[in-house]
């Protein structure tokens, strides 16, 4: 075990970012395929060997199928979402939710995204006047409107009113009080103790807001018979039928990989609390990650005017071909814009790494054993910036993704891989394409205008 107690204490008391902490361990493990450190009292193995990563995520997934985050849904009911679920219950819920995130379902949501994107461009054109822009603020408001519309069938109103109720709740989630941050960091190091103490890790006001929101949305749909093809409709289908009506389109055949085998005896009761938790994770997984990711794409394009111009020309060409109508097919034609987003996610992935929990003893080729109960981290942020895998790793070079052969296997992992790949990968990337498309089509971005975003390009 190589991390010192001093280093872990600095992380515990928020004196060093998790990105810097993980990077320091990654650097010290250079030349080794695997090494360990203690996270509080919990032993953690960091894996650098790409073949072992493939085994953990795919080939020997049965040994590492859980994330290992201990949660008490009696105390923190909104934490009972897909990301935290384990074993057969995770498998059962994953299979039930997977059809809600196919490209076919996303096509239904595009008109709602289009309305919000039109408002975003109008607000930017009205309020900026060529001056400096804190673009992340606008994109956070845009994300709230998109998710409130696509998930709940409601008008979020954040673009029109920055102080709307949805945004107030979002701020409580993503900008928690000091005591809440300390609680969550304590739970990271001492999860069993946190559960024993029955720590409330989600603001009670946020908890009540989401339970009421989900319940009211269900009641309104049942009373009026309204259908919007949004996330609430899909959850309501699950609640009533236990499955989602789904006929895959031709381009969705490859999405069969989302299916995972489930023990037929597994019982999963779809309670209002469980469904509210899925609405909650839909928001938190999409809201801040999308706003920050798109902000970083725009920031990088503003610093690299040649790449921005190339992306703009591609967007204009596709827009003219489709007569200005944005569609899922048009999105797929924007190959260079896709490379820009992919490269931005390489430089700034949504998380520092992928955490998995060893569910049964695993024998390594050198004879060592990863014991059951051990946490394993795959340091995707560090690997995606490693010169061993990417030439000039700190440089923004979208062209590196024009040829898939240039990307080493099991290294580019912003959303994970294998059966536990992020279920929200498709909608997240879709929203990033969509917003980048709109902004590149309507606005010319300069570094001067986006200068305030610099604070979001650091580790954290």
Kinemage of the C-alpha trace (Angstrom):
@kinemage 1
@onewidth
@group {chain A} dominant
@subgroup {mainchain}
@vectorlist {calphas} color= white
{ca unk a 1} P 0.000 0.000 0.000
{ca unk a 2} L 1.647 3.195 -1.195
{ca unk a 3} L -0.510 6.168 -0.211
{ca unk a 4} L 0.535 7.836 3.033
{ca unk a 5} L -1.874 8.622 5.841
{ca unk a 6} L -1.025 12.306 5.329
{ca unk a 7} L -2.204 12.180 1.711
{ca unk a 8} L -5.491 10.513 2.622
{ca unk a 9} L -6.048 12.971 5.482
{ca unk a 10} L -5.583 15.878 3.065
{ca unk a 11} L -8.251 14.350 0.844
{ca unk a 12} L -10.559 13.723 3.800
{ca unk a 13} L -10.347 17.359 4.900
{ca unk a 14} L -10.727 18.652 1.323
{ca unk a 15} L -7.173 20.033 1.172
{ca unk a 16} L -6.437 18.213 -2.082
{ca unk a 17} L -8.743 17.274 -4.957
{ca unk a 18} L -9.610 13.658 -5.674
{ca unk a 19} L -8.084 14.133 -9.152
{ca unk a 20} L -4.703 15.189 -7.746
{ca unk a 21} L -4.829 12.411 -5.151
{ca unk a 22} L -5.503 9.678 -7.725
{ca unk a 23} L -2.963 11.147 -10.164
{ca unk a 24} L -0.239 11.039 -7.502
{ca unk a 25} L -0.872 7.339 -6.877
{ca unk a 26} L -1.015 6.639 -10.614
{ca unk a 27} L 2.376 8.298 -11.089
{ca unk a 28} L 3.922 6.304 -8.250
{ca unk a 29} L 2.676 3.071 -9.822
{ca unk a 30} L 4.470 3.695 -13.119
{ca unk a 31} L 5.848 0.391 -14.362
{ca unk a 32} L 3.386 -1.645 -12.267
{ca unk a 33} L 0.129 -3.148 -13.441
{ca unk a 34} L -1.597 -2.902 -10.071
{ca unk a 35} L -0.954 -1.330 -6.669
{ca unk a 36} L -2.857 -0.382 -3.557
{ca unk a 37} L -3.628 2.280 -1.003
{ca unk a 38} L -5.960 2.746 1.946
{ca unk a 39} L -9.042 4.916 1.671
{ca unk a 40} L -9.660 5.407 5.363
{ca unk a 41} L -9.768 1.828 6.625
{ca unk a 42} L -10.724 0.419 3.220
{ca unk a 43} L -8.031 -1.176 1.028
{ca unk a 44} L -8.200 -0.034 -2.595
{ca unk a 45} L -6.390 -1.501 -5.589
{ca unk a 46} L -5.585 0.769 -8.541
{ca unk a 47} L -5.334 -1.059 -11.873
{ca unk a 48} L -3.100 0.268 -14.665
{ca unk a 49} L -2.721 -2.895 -16.745
{ca unk a 50} L -5.082 -2.638 -19.757
{ca unk a 51} L -5.578 -6.405 -20.056
{ca unk a 52} L -6.597 -6.649 -16.410
{ca unk a 53} L -8.944 -3.696 -16.935
{ca unk a 54} L -10.638 -5.620 -19.747
{ca unk a 55} L -11.051 -8.630 -17.464
{ca unk a 56} L -12.542 -6.545 -14.644
{ca unk a 57} L -14.991 -4.660 -16.855
{ca unk a 58} L -15.951 -7.412 -19.282
{ca unk a 59} L -14.391 -10.889 -19.281
{ca unk a 60} L -14.487 -11.540 -15.515
{ca unk a 61} L -17.227 -9.026 -14.737
{ca unk a 62} L -18.984 -11.539 -12.475
{ca unk a 63} L -16.250 -10.887 -9.878
{ca unk a 64} L -16.634 -7.077 -10.038
{ca unk a 65} L -20.264 -6.305 -10.891
{ca unk a 66} L -20.937 -3.881 -8.005
{ca unk a 67} L -19.734 -0.331 -7.412
{ca unk a 68} L -19.443 -0.984 -3.700
{ca unk a 69} L -21.080 2.191 -2.382
{ca unk a 70} L -22.867 1.301 0.848
{ca unk a 71} L -26.215 3.068 1.024
{ca unk a 72} L -29.101 2.960 3.455
{ca unk a 73} L -32.264 3.708 1.485
{ca unk a 74} L -34.263 3.928 4.713
{ca unk a 75} L -32.213 6.991 5.681
{ca unk a 76} L -31.391 8.281 2.175
{ca unk a 77} L -34.143 6.929 -0.127
{ca unk a 78} L -33.003 8.902 -3.179
{ca unk a 79} L -29.741 6.950 -3.120
{ca unk a 80} L -31.587 3.782 -4.149
{ca unk a 81} L -30.886 4.459 -7.823
{ca unk a 82} L -29.352 2.285 -10.516
{ca unk a 83} L -25.757 3.413 -9.974
{ca unk a 84} L -25.814 2.283 -6.331
{ca unk a 85} L -27.802 -0.936 -6.746
{ca unk a 86} L -25.994 -4.264 -6.494
{ca unk a 87} L -26.188 -7.850 -7.653
{ca unk a 88} L -29.363 -9.278 -9.126
{ca unk a 89} L -31.433 -6.221 -8.194
{ca unk a 90} L -29.098 -4.054 -10.272
{ca unk a 91} L -29.335 -6.521 -13.172
{ca unk a 92} L -33.135 -6.576 -13.008
{ca unk a 93} L -33.505 -2.795 -12.877
{ca unk a 94} L -30.859 -2.269 -15.568
{ca unk a 95} L -32.800 -4.463 -17.980
{ca unk a 96} L -36.027 -2.638 -17.189
{ca unk a 97} L -34.496 0.812 -17.711
{ca unk a 98} L -32.277 0.072 -20.729
{ca unk a 99} L -35.083 0.477 -23.320
{ca unk a 100} L -35.694 4.014 -22.034
{ca unk a 101} L -32.224 5.100 -23.201
{ca unk a 102} L -32.123 3.741 -26.758
{ca unk a 103} L -31.590 5.958 -29.788
{ca unk a 104} L -35.246 5.410 -30.693
{ca unk a 105} L -36.427 6.916 -27.407
{ca unk a 106} L -33.933 9.768 -27.769
{ca unk a 107} L -35.425 10.680 -31.136
{ca unk a 108} L -38.728 11.295 -29.379
{ca unk a 109} L -37.042 13.744 -27.022
{ca unk a 110} L -35.330 15.808 -29.736
{ca unk a 111} L -38.264 18.212 -30.310
{ca unk a 112} L -38.217 19.096 -26.604
{ca unk a 113} L -34.446 19.616 -26.728
{ca unk a 114} L -34.924 21.784 -29.815
{ca unk a 115} L -37.320 24.127 -28.023
{ca unk a 116} L -34.878 24.562 -25.135
{ca unk a 117} L -31.928 25.076 -27.506
{ca unk a 118} L -33.845 27.782 -29.383
{ca unk a 119} L -34.418 29.554 -26.069
{ca unk a 120} L -30.739 29.193 -25.132
{ca unk a 121} L -29.569 30.849 -28.344
{ca unk a 122} L -32.145 33.631 -27.962
{ca unk a 123} L -31.070 34.307 -24.376
{ca unk a 124} L -27.370 34.315 -25.308
{ca unk a 125} L -27.958 36.668 -28.226
{ca unk a 126} L -30.084 38.961 -26.071
{ca unk a 127} L -27.927 39.078 -22.938
{ca unk a 128} L -24.309 38.817 -24.107
{ca unk a 129} L -23.849 41.707 -26.582
{ca unk a 130} L -20.339 40.466 -27.405
{ca unk a 131} L -19.206 40.760 -23.781
{ca unk a 132} L -17.572 38.181 -21.495
{ca unk a 133} L -19.880 35.251 -20.853
{ca unk a 134} L -20.024 32.864 -17.892
{ca unk a 135} L -21.230 30.199 -20.302
{ca unk a 136} L -21.514 27.454 -17.703
{ca unk a 137} L -24.245 29.431 -15.953
{ca unk a 138} L -26.336 29.556 -19.129
{ca unk a 139} L -25.681 25.893 -19.875
{ca unk a 140} L -26.703 24.879 -16.339
{ca unk a 141} L -29.982 26.705 -16.843
{ca unk a 142} L -30.387 25.114 -20.272
{ca unk a 143} L -29.718 21.636 -18.833
{ca unk a 144} L -32.356 22.189 -16.155
{ca unk a 145} L -34.926 23.119 -18.803
{ca unk a 146} L -34.021 20.127 -21.002
{ca unk a 147} L -34.131 17.607 -18.180
{ca unk a 148} L -37.268 19.006 -16.544
{ca unk a 149} L -38.971 18.814 -19.950
{ca unk a 150} L -37.620 15.432 -21.087
{ca unk a 151} L -37.819 13.757 -17.689
{ca unk a 152} L -40.856 15.306 -16.031
{ca unk a 153} L -42.834 16.981 -18.796
{ca unk a 154} L -42.525 20.309 -17.003
{ca unk a 155} L -41.286 23.719 -18.014
{ca unk a 156} L -38.199 24.227 -15.873
{ca unk a 157} L -38.101 27.939 -16.621
{ca unk a 158} L -34.439 28.333 -15.657
{ca unk a 159} L -33.460 30.168 -18.856
{ca unk a 160} L -36.213 32.698 -18.237
{ca unk a 161} L -35.839 32.803 -14.455
{ca unk a 162} L -32.404 31.913 -12.991
{ca unk a 163} L -34.002 31.682 -9.526
{ca unk a 164} L -36.707 29.137 -10.390
{ca unk a 165} L -37.465 26.289 -7.968
{ca unk a 166} L -35.754 23.635 -10.097
{ca unk a 167} L -32.532 25.613 -10.084
{ca unk a 168} L -32.679 26.211 -6.340
{ca unk a 169} L -32.854 22.448 -5.810
{ca unk a 170} L -30.034 21.871 -8.307
{ca unk a 171} L -27.822 24.291 -6.383
{ca unk a 172} L -28.527 22.431 -3.151
{ca unk a 173} L -27.407 19.203 -4.836
{ca unk a 174} L -24.289 20.453 -6.599
{ca unk a 175} L -23.235 23.176 -4.195
{ca unk a 176} L -23.896 21.543 -0.834
{ca unk a 177} L -23.203 23.204 2.475
{ca unk a 178} L -19.839 22.700 4.133
{ca unk a 179} L -21.242 20.220 6.639
{ca unk a 180} L -22.874 18.180 3.852
{ca unk a 181} L -19.574 18.034 1.945
{ca unk a 182} L -17.781 16.821 5.067
{ca unk a 183} L -20.463 14.156 5.617
{ca unk a 184} L -20.135 12.850 2.065
{ca unk a 185} L -16.337 12.794 2.243
{ca unk a 186} L -16.525 11.004 5.612
{ca unk a 187} L -18.836 8.401 4.046
{ca unk a 188} L -16.310 7.889 1.233
{ca unk a 189} L -13.639 6.911 3.783
{ca unk a 190} L -15.792 5.270 6.460
{ca unk a 191} L -18.957 3.978 4.740
{ca unk a 192} L -19.924 1.448 7.422
{ca unk a 193} L -19.588 4.033 10.182
{ca unk a 194} L -21.635 6.547 8.188
{ca unk a 195} L -24.412 3.987 7.753
{ca unk a 196} L -24.258 3.057 11.439
{ca unk a 197} L -24.601 6.738 12.340
{ca unk a 198} L -27.544 6.971 9.885
{ca unk a 199} L -26.088 10.075 8.267
{ca unk a 200} L -28.522 11.989 6.072
{ca unk a 201} L -26.484 12.757 2.963
{ca unk a 202} L -29.163 14.447 0.862
{ca unk a 203} L -30.761 17.723 1.893
{ca unk a 204} L -34.279 16.961 3.278
{ca unk a 205} L -35.718 19.752 1.111
{ca unk a 206} L -34.238 18.104 -1.997
{ca unk a 207} L -35.598 14.722 -0.891
{ca unk a 208} L -39.129 16.100 -0.437
{ca unk a 209} L -38.957 18.022 -3.722
{ca unk a 210} L -38.180 14.932 -5.815
{ca unk a 211} L -40.669 12.659 -4.081
{ca unk a 212} L -43.427 15.234 -4.537
{ca unk a 213} L -42.384 15.963 -8.108
{ca unk a 214} L -42.462 12.310 -9.153
{ca unk a 215} L -45.712 11.562 -7.323
{ca unk a 216} L -47.466 14.622 -8.765
{ca unk a 217} L -46.229 13.826 -12.270
{ca unk a 218} L -47.594 10.270 -12.018
{ca unk a 219} L -50.929 11.452 -10.625
{ca unk a 220} L -51.313 14.080 -13.352
{ca unk a 221} L -50.579 11.593 -16.161
{ca unk a 222} L -52.997 9.022 -14.746
{ca unk a 223} L -55.728 11.616 -14.266
{ca unk a 224} L -55.437 13.291 -17.672
{ca unk a 225} L -54.186 10.404 -19.804
{ca unk a 226} L -51.444 12.704 -21.120
{ca unk a 227} L -48.644 10.997 -23.073
{ca unk a 228} L -45.400 12.840 -23.868
{ca unk a 229} L -42.916 10.042 -24.569
{ca unk a 230} L -40.715 11.426 -21.789
{ca unk a 231} L -38.987 9.812 -18.827
{ca unk a 232} L -42.092 10.034 -16.619
{ca unk a 233} L -44.100 8.130 -19.236
{ca unk a 234} L -41.439 5.454 -19.317
{ca unk a 235} L -41.333 5.167 -15.515
{ca unk a 236} L -45.121 5.051 -15.411
{ca unk a 237} L -45.083 2.153 -17.869
{ca unk a 238} L -42.635 0.370 -15.584
{ca unk a 239} L -44.853 1.037 -12.571
{ca unk a 240} L -48.022 -0.211 -14.275
{ca unk a 241} L -46.717 -3.046 -16.473
{ca unk a 242} L -43.276 -3.874 -15.120
{ca unk a 243} L -41.689 -3.222 -18.525
{ca unk a 244} L -41.372 -0.577 -21.240
{ca unk a 245} L -43.016 -1.005 -24.653
{ca unk a 246} L -40.084 -1.243 -27.007
{ca unk a 247} L -39.632 -2.113 -30.674
{ca unk a 248} L -35.976 -1.642 -31.660
{ca unk a 249} L -35.222 0.216 -34.862
{ca unk a 250} L -32.695 -1.004 -37.411
{ca unk a 251} L -29.864 1.128 -36.026
{ca unk a 252} L -30.502 -0.171 -32.513
{ca unk a 253} L -29.486 -3.777 -33.084
{ca unk a 254} L -26.056 -3.104 -31.595
{ca unk a 255} L -27.731 -1.978 -28.364
{ca unk a 256} L -28.484 -5.579 -27.395
{ca unk a 257} L -25.251 -5.424 -25.366
{ca unk a 258} L -27.228 -3.416 -22.805
{ca unk a 259} L -29.036 -6.604 -21.783
{ca unk a 260} L -27.601 -8.487 -18.806
{ca unk a 261} L -28.597 -11.903 -17.525
{ca unk a 262} L -30.911 -11.908 -14.505
{ca unk a 263} L -31.754 -14.687 -12.084
{ca unk a 264} L -35.431 -15.511 -12.848
{ca unk a 265} L -36.164 -15.696 -9.115
{ca unk a 266} L -35.101 -12.076 -8.539
{ca unk a 267} L -37.956 -9.943 -7.209
{ca unk a 268} L -37.822 -6.183 -7.759
{ca unk a 269} L -40.728 -4.135 -6.444
{ca unk a 270} L -41.035 -0.853 -8.353
{ca unk a 271} L -42.134 1.395 -5.494
{ca unk a 272} L -42.685 5.145 -5.779
{ca unk a 273} L -39.470 5.612 -3.797
{ca unk a 274} L -37.457 3.486 -6.217
{ca unk a 275} L -38.874 5.366 -9.209
{ca unk a 276} L -38.240 8.737 -7.533
{ca unk a 277} L -34.612 7.687 -7.044
{ca unk a 278} L -34.308 6.960 -10.785
{ca unk a 279} L -35.683 10.432 -11.564
{ca unk a 280} L -33.141 11.870 -9.150
{ca unk a 281} L -30.164 10.131 -10.790
{ca unk a 282} L -31.479 11.114 -14.236
{ca unk a 283} L -31.211 14.722 -13.113
{ca unk a 284} L -27.901 14.667 -11.264
{ca unk a 285} L -26.163 12.499 -13.886
{ca unk a 286} L -27.314 14.745 -16.680
{ca unk a 287} L -27.464 18.209 -15.248
{ca unk a 288} L -24.036 19.227 -14.030
{ca unk a 289} L -22.037 16.789 -16.152
{ca unk a 290} L -23.658 18.031 -19.345
{ca unk a 291} L -23.291 21.700 -18.425
{ca unk a 292} L -19.621 21.298 -17.512
{ca unk a 293} L -18.818 19.023 -20.470
{ca unk a 294} L -20.402 21.339 -23.032
{ca unk a 295} L -18.718 24.322 -21.384
{ca unk a 296} L -15.375 22.605 -21.768
{ca unk a 297} L -16.056 21.721 -25.413
{ca unk a 298} L -16.807 25.378 -26.115
{ca unk a 299} L -13.801 26.523 -24.112
{ca unk a 300} L -11.487 24.223 -26.051
{ca unk a 301} L -12.987 25.326 -29.366
{ca unk a 302} L -12.547 28.962 -28.367
{ca unk a 303} L -8.849 28.289 -27.740
{ca unk a 304} L -8.458 26.445 -31.037
{ca unk a 305} L -10.085 28.609 -33.671
{ca unk a 306} L -9.031 26.267 -36.489
{ca unk a 307} L -10.947 23.395 -34.888
{ca unk a 308} L -13.909 25.670 -34.208
{ca unk a 309} L -14.036 26.815 -37.830
{ca unk a 310} L -13.822 23.221 -39.061
{ca unk a 311} L -16.677 22.230 -36.737
{ca unk a 312} L -18.753 25.266 -37.803
{ca unk a 313} L -18.315 24.466 -41.484
{ca unk a 314} L -19.361 20.858 -40.908
{ca unk a 315} L -22.398 21.969 -38.908
{ca unk a 316} L -23.421 24.470 -41.598
{ca unk a 317} L -22.983 21.874 -44.341
{ca unk a 318} L -25.159 19.338 -42.521
{ca unk a 319} L -27.732 22.004 -41.612
{ca unk a 320} L -28.046 23.081 -45.236
{ca unk a 321} L -28.392 19.466 -46.366
{ca unk a 322} L -31.253 18.965 -43.911
{ca unk a 323} L -32.741 22.431 -44.609
{ca unk a 324} L -32.011 23.667 -41.114
{ca unk a 325} L -33.945 20.835 -39.478
{ca unk a 326} L -32.055 19.123 -36.684
{ca unk a 327} L -32.626 15.378 -36.509
{ca unk a 328} L -30.940 12.311 -35.089
{ca unk a 329} L -29.741 11.415 -38.590
{ca unk a 330} L -28.243 14.890 -39.018
{ca unk a 331} L -26.463 14.533 -35.694
{ca unk a 332} L -24.780 11.312 -36.826
{ca unk a 333} L -23.361 13.093 -39.883
{ca unk a 334} L -21.376 15.559 -37.755
{ca unk a 335} L -18.267 13.399 -37.519
{ca unk a 336} L -15.778 16.149 -36.699
{ca unk a 337} L -18.031 17.659 -34.035
{ca unk a 338} L -18.231 14.185 -32.510
{ca unk a 339} L -14.427 14.066 -32.460
{ca unk a 340} L -14.324 17.437 -30.668
{ca unk a 341} L -16.691 16.187 -27.969
{ca unk a 342} L -14.859 12.865 -27.678
{ca unk a 343} L -11.521 14.649 -27.299
{ca unk a 344} L -12.978 16.997 -24.666
{ca unk a 345} L -14.215 13.964 -22.710
{ca unk a 346} L -10.740 12.454 -22.960
{ca unk a 347} L -9.189 15.558 -21.419
{ca unk a 348} L -11.978 16.136 -18.905
{ca unk a 349} L -13.953 12.926 -18.189
{ca unk a 350} L -17.023 13.161 -15.927
{ca unk a 351} L -15.275 11.264 -13.108
{ca unk a 352} L -11.749 10.580 -11.885
{ca unk a 353} L -12.126 6.850 -12.429
{ca unk a 354} L -14.302 3.756 -12.377
{ca unk a 355} L -14.897 2.162 -8.987
{ca unk a 356} L -15.765 -1.533 -8.745
{ca unk a 357} L -16.210 -3.849 -5.786
{ca unk a 358} L -14.751 -7.356 -5.743
{ca unk a 359} L -17.693 -9.648 -4.961
{ca unk a 360} L -15.703 -12.904 -4.778
{ca unk a 361} L -11.997 -13.688 -4.494
{ca unk a 362} L -10.165 -13.092 -7.782
{ca unk a 363} L -6.849 -14.777 -8.598
{ca unk a 364} L -4.338 -12.702 -10.582
{ca unk a 365} L -1.878 -14.246 -13.039
{ca unk a 366} L 1.046 -13.600 -10.679
{ca unk a 367} L -0.609 -15.668 -7.957
{ca unk a 368} L -1.864 -12.739 -5.857
{ca unk a 369} L -5.518 -12.577 -4.885
{ca unk a 370} L -7.881 -9.621 -4.841
{ca unk a 371} L -9.980 -10.463 -1.811
{ca unk a 372} L -13.745 -10.275 -1.716
{ca unk a 373} L -14.821 -6.859 -0.420
{ca unk a 374} L -11.846 -4.999 -1.906
{ca unk a 375} L -12.488 -1.823 -3.877
{ca unk a 376} L -10.840 -1.557 -7.287
{ca unk a 377} L -10.345 1.722 -9.155
{ca unk a 378} L -9.588 2.086 -12.854
{ca unk a 379} L -8.009 5.581 -13.115
{ca unk a 380} L -9.577 6.667 -16.410
{ca unk a 381} L -8.680 10.359 -16.005
{ca unk a 382} L -4.990 9.569 -15.572
{ca unk a 383} L -4.905 6.946 -18.314
{ca unk a 384} L -6.567 9.266 -20.813
{ca unk a 385} L -3.751 11.779 -20.242
{ca unk a 386} L -0.925 9.246 -20.290
{ca unk a 387} L 1.632 9.758 -23.128
{ca unk a 388} L 1.971 5.973 -23.256
{ca unk a 389} L -1.475 5.870 -24.877
{ca unk a 390} L -1.996 9.321 -26.415
{ca unk a 391} L 0.676 11.374 -28.149
{ca unk a 392} L 0.811 14.944 -26.769
{ca unk a 393} L -1.852 13.964 -24.207
{ca unk a 394} L -2.460 17.469 -22.853
{ca unk a 395} L -3.139 18.887 -26.324
{ca unk a 396} L -6.638 19.254 -27.799
{ca unk a 397} L -6.422 17.227 -31.019
{ca unk a 398} L -9.879 16.087 -32.216
{ca unk a 399} L -8.337 14.481 -35.302
{ca unk a 400} L -6.911 11.671 -33.177
{ca unk a 401} L -10.433 10.186 -33.025
{ca unk a 402} L -11.094 10.276 -36.780
{ca unk a 403} L -9.481 6.845 -36.947
{ca unk a 404} L -10.664 4.350 -34.330
{ca unk a 405} L -7.390 2.462 -34.673
{ca unk a 406} L -5.608 5.388 -32.995
{ca unk a 407} L -7.495 4.774 -29.744
{ca unk a 408} L -6.095 1.941 -27.595
{ca unk a 409} L -8.587 -0.512 -26.126
{ca unk a 410} L -9.607 -0.254 -22.462
{ca unk a 411} L -8.049 3.214 -22.071
{ca unk a 412} L -10.687 5.704 -23.271
{ca unk a 413} L -13.384 5.149 -20.633
{ca unk a 414} L -15.310 8.370 -19.851
{ca unk a 415} L -18.528 6.361 -19.387
{ca unk a 416} L -17.030 3.018 -18.412
{ca unk a 417} L -17.345 -0.186 -20.441
{ca unk a 418} L -18.943 -3.598 -20.333
{ca unk a 419} L -22.288 -4.477 -18.712
{ca unk a 420} L -21.977 -1.611 -16.228
{ca unk a 421} L -21.258 1.084 -18.818
{ca unk a 422} L -23.150 4.281 -17.934
{ca unk a 423} L -26.765 3.816 -19.001
{ca unk a 424} L -26.969 7.569 -19.640
{ca unk a 425} L -24.100 7.629 -22.144
{ca unk a 426} L -26.398 8.041 -25.156
{ca unk a 427} L -28.552 10.911 -23.809
{ca unk a 428} L -25.521 12.674 -22.333
{ca unk a 429} L -23.565 12.641 -25.585
{ca unk a 430} L -26.715 13.435 -27.553
{ca unk a 431} L -27.302 16.602 -25.506
{ca unk a 432} L -23.665 17.607 -25.919
{ca unk a 433} L -23.862 17.170 -29.695
{ca unk a 434} L -27.138 18.993 -29.798
{ca unk a 435} L -26.044 22.048 -27.838
{ca unk a 436} L -22.676 22.269 -29.560
{ca unk a 437} L -24.502 22.049 -32.884
{ca unk a 438} L -26.788 24.941 -32.031
{ca unk a 439} L -24.107 27.186 -30.606
{ca unk a 440} L -21.686 26.503 -33.446
{ca unk a 441} L -24.440 27.191 -35.973
{ca unk a 442} L -25.623 30.458 -34.509
{ca unk a 443} L -22.689 31.925 -32.579
{ca unk a 444} L -18.985 32.554 -33.105
{ca unk a 445} L -17.135 31.953 -29.848
{ca unk a 446} L -13.937 33.689 -28.852
{ca unk a 447} L -11.624 32.965 -25.957
{ca unk a 448} L -12.264 36.476 -24.607
{ca unk a 449} L -15.992 35.779 -24.334
{ca unk a 450} L -15.437 32.453 -22.556
{ca unk a 451} L -12.622 33.526 -20.267
{ca unk a 452} L -14.633 32.989 -17.095
{ca unk a 453} L -14.866 29.267 -17.751
{ca unk a 454} L -11.173 28.756 -16.950
{ca unk a 455} L -12.004 27.900 -13.341
{ca unk a 456} L -13.787 24.760 -14.561
{ca unk a 457} L -10.842 23.311 -16.437
{ca unk a 458} L -8.964 22.337 -13.303
{ca unk a 459} L -9.068 19.007 -11.542
{ca unk a 460} L -12.416 18.792 -9.898
